[in-house]
Structure formats: structure tokens, C-alpha cells
Amino acid sequence: MLPDFAQAKTYLEKTAYHGGQRAAMLLGQMYHDGVGMTADQKEGYAWSEVAALEGSAFATRDRDASFHNLSEADQESAIAQAQEILKVIKSETAPITPPKSK
């Protein structure tokens, strides 16, 4: 039986949007490495930033390693995206279904 990466991504997003730092870290790794999807370094950085800000040392390492692979504009965009994700996570009304990712 082959893994269902789309289902895993959906589960990880739901968990991450409810404060799961490990899920956010794993999402970052999936996006960085292109596991089950096309690699997206900016999206990977954003999720790694979320997990790092939530206290994950592993995500901090991943985030720091990938930062210089992004253009300055992508760095700023990824940081802004991470801040938006954190606003949703920290709100009292985190969505049951996370917003559609790009």
C-alpha cells in the first residue's frame, strides 16, 4: 500500500493549525523536500518558522538552513506568511479546516 501524501498533508495542516508544532515542522520538511508534492522552499520555510517560533529546535535548524536558499523577497514573504499562520493558530477560533494552501 502506497502512502497517501495528500491525506498526510491534510492531517498535518489540521494538527498544525491547532498548535501542533511537530506537525508544522513535518509540513515544513514535506514542502522543503517535495514529499508528495512539488518542492516549495518558501512554503517550507514558512512552516519551519511557525514550528521554530512554537519552540521546535529541529524546525529552527531546518529554517536556518533554508533561509539563504530564498531570495530576499521570498524571505520576507515567507516570514509574513508564518506570522499569518501564527495569528490563526493563536486565535480562539482556529478553523476546523485550514485555509487552502497555494
C-alpha positions as CSV (number, residue, x, y, z in Angstrom):
1,M,0.0,0.0,0.0
2,L,1.4,3.4,-1.0
3,P,1.4,6.3,1.4
4,D,-1.3,8.9,0.7
5,F,0.7,12.1,1.0
6,A,-2.2,14.3,0.3
7,Q,-4.1,12.8,3.2
8,A,-1.0,13.2,5.4
9,K,-0.6,16.8,4.4
10,T,-4.3,17.5,5.2
11,Y,-3.9,15.8,8.6
12,L,-0.7,17.7,9.4
13,E,-2.3,21.0,8.4
14,K,-5.3,20.5,10.7
15,T,-3.0,19.5,13.5
16,A,-0.6,22.4,12.9
17,Y,-3.4,24.9,12.8
18,H,-4.4,23.7,16.3
19,G,-1.0,24.3,17.7
20,G,0.9,21.1,16.8
21,Q,4.5,22.2,16.5
22,R,5.6,18.8,15.3
23,A,3.0,18.8,12.6
24,A,4.2,22.3,11.5
25,M,7.8,21.0,11.4
26,L,6.8,18.0,9.3
27,L,4.9,20.2,6.9
28,G,8.0,22.3,6.5
29,Q,10.0,19.3,5.7
30,M,7.4,18.0,3.3
31,Y,7.5,21.3,1.4
32,H,11.3,21.6,1.5
33,D,11.8,18.1,0.2
34,G,8.8,17.9,-2.1
35,V,7.4,14.9,-0.4
36,G,4.1,14.1,-2.2
37,M,4.1,17.5,-3.9
38,T,6.3,19.8,-5.9
39,A,9.0,21.3,-3.5
40,D,8.2,24.8,-2.4
41,Q,11.1,26.3,-0.4
42,K,9.1,29.4,0.6
43,E,6.2,27.4,2.0
44,G,8.6,25.1,3.7
45,Y,10.4,28.0,5.3
46,A,7.1,29.5,6.5
47,W,6.0,26.2,8.2
48,S,9.5,25.7,9.7
49,E,9.3,29.3,11.0
50,V,6.0,28.6,12.6
51,A,7.3,25.4,14.3
52,A,10.5,27.2,15.4
53,L,8.5,30.1,16.9
54,E,6.4,27.5,18.7
55,G,9.7,26.1,20.3
56,S,10.9,23.3,18.0
57,A,14.7,23.1,17.9
58,F,14.6,20.7,14.9
59,A,12.5,23.2,12.9
60,T,14.8,26.0,13.9
61,R,17.7,24.1,12.4
62,D,15.7,23.4,9.2
63,R,14.5,27.0,9.0
64,D,18.0,28.4,9.4
65,A,19.5,26.0,6.9
66,S,16.9,27.0,4.2
67,F,16.8,30.8,4.8
68,H,19.7,31.6,2.4
69,N,18.1,29.5,-0.4
70,L,15.4,32.1,-0.7
71,S,15.6,35.4,-2.4
72,E,15.2,38.5,-0.2
73,A,11.6,39.0,-1.4
74,D,10.8,35.3,-0.7
75,Q,12.3,35.6,2.7
76,E,10.1,38.5,3.6
77,S,7.0,36.8,2.1
78,A,7.7,33.5,4.0
79,I,8.1,35.4,7.3
80,A,4.8,37.3,6.7
81,Q,3.1,34.0,5.8
82,A,4.4,32.4,9.0
83,Q,3.1,35.4,11.0
84,E,-0.4,35.0,9.4
85,I,-0.4,31.2,10.2
86,L,0.5,32.0,13.8
87,K,-2.3,34.5,14.1
88,V,-4.8,31.8,13.1
89,I,-3.2,29.3,15.5
90,K,-3.3,31.8,18.4
91,S,-6.8,32.9,17.7
92,E,-9.5,31.4,19.8
93,T,-11.4,30.3,16.7
94,A,-8.9,28.3,14.8
95,P,-10.6,26.8,11.7
96,I,-11.6,23.2,11.7
97,T,-10.5,23.1,8.1
98,P,-7.3,25.1,7.5
99,P,-7.2,27.7,4.7
100,K,-6.4,26.3,1.2
101,S,-2.6,26.3,0.7
102,K,-1.1,27.5,-2.6
